[in-house]
Amino acid sequence: MAIATPKDDQGGYDYQFVEPPPDTVICQICHFPSKQPHLSACCGHTFCKSCLEASAKVTSVTNACPTCRSEEFATIPNKQVDREHFESTSMTSLWYDSIKSQAMELQSGDETLPVIVKMSDFAKNTKANDDWFSPQFYTHHNGYYFKLKVVPNGLSATGTHMSVYLILYSGPHDDQLTWPVEMTIEVTLLNQKMNSGHKSLVETRTINKRSVGHCCGSHQFITKEDLHRVTPQCQFLCDDSVFFQVRQLN
């Protein structure tokens, strides 16, 4: 059966979910996660309220169940599913889509702070024990030139943390810039489930041309245990990728 696409206010949630919703909450008419879900008494299937209303207008057997065809068809609102699952999950999807779309724009190398950086292939880089670099970006138009460096296994002796650094590079406009310069930089590992619970590092440094190759960062930015932990409210590593936001605060 083809999957329908909800139109206007009809149908379920047409979102890209961070975690696939369970089959028990999928509407049997539009085949999307149900919005204002109603549970059938005859067969226990779930339907969107709007899908049931639309179906009743076009079918000749208005009292028949859309799935089992029972003529003793009755439904009750499933408020627990609507409240506990979709209020949080729909917001998760919107936040995830937002950071993903902003990170996809960081491609030309001409972007300026603040930026959101997507770092992919986490498992591959962890296994290879490679340094992991973001695309380059500027502090401002024709400004100072940086990349983000991530060391999945960390530079600490214990190997229990992921290390993260902001690296200064020689840029095409260095001769026109002020040296030395004091910067306050915030590097944030983003929670991919919601816009809270992020992991941030803020440092103020005076940088000069001798700072090329380093700026700021931490050998122990986050423990591997915290990085891999998944809760209903927080997930840093998802689909083999992490997202960082970099901002200049001064």
Order of alpha helices (4+ residues) and beta strands (2+ residues): beta-beta-alpha-beta-alpha-beta-alpha-beta-beta-beta-beta-beta-beta-beta-alpha-beta
